[in-house]
Amino acid sequence: MTTDIASRRKLPARYAAVISPLVLSLLMTFIVSLISTLKSLGLQPSMPGIWMVAWGLSWLVAFPTLLIVLPIVRRIVGVLCEPVR
């Protein structure tokens, strides 16, 4: 039996302020560390392991940074952009 994602229980809206930077930091560091590792090492057998270490370290920095910086970014965007009507 397959379960549709939309029918699963969801977290309360109050968690969005943490879940959003969590997902953003995971995806961004995954992609950026992959590109950076590939550029530095090229394709070689040890690359996946080195990439995972680089990804973990970059995520450890990115997630708390996003938690601190995201409210500031939202204020800056609010100053620069018209509100949604």
FENZIJO-V579759 format. One record per run of one state. SS is the DSSP state (H for helix, E for strand, L for the rest). FROM is the first residue (numbers start at 1). TO is the last residue. Records with the same first field share a line. If there is no record, write none. Layout:
SS: FROM-TO ; FROM-TO
This chain:
L: 1-4 ; 8-12 ; 42-46 ; 81-85
H: 5-7 ; 13-41 ; 47-80
